[in-house]
Amino acid sequence: MIHKDPEEEQQKYVEKQIREAREGEYPEHKEISAAENGSMVNDMEDLRQLGEDMEDMATGSEDRKRGLQSDPEQ
């Protein structure tokens, strides 16, 4: 399998997200007063979207196989 460099992959990912947002793939933003501060998701719609986003992400071992390094420990 041929891999793109990390910057190119990131650019393609961002372009995909922008395209999908324009096509109505993502839910509308909530008003700040309706959002729950400190929570990753505010409702089931957010939870579904987070799950889809996480499915698209590579695992740490997949990234290492491609020569990428994790961020330093916090």
Phi, psi and omega in degrees: 000136180269130181251142174276163176290157186304321180295320179293319178298317180296317180299316178297319179297314180296316178299321178296315180297318179296315179299314181294325178294319178295327181277000177088016181294325185260148179292157177295153177291149178271157173295146181303323181293338181267343181283146178267113181296135177087004181247141178290328180225153181250342180198180183296328179297316177297320181297316177299316181295319178299317178300317178296317179298318182290327176297328181283343183281146175280152176280167178301318181292324177295319178296317180297321178299331180270004177087012179267152180246147176288158173297153177301152178301143182284000000 
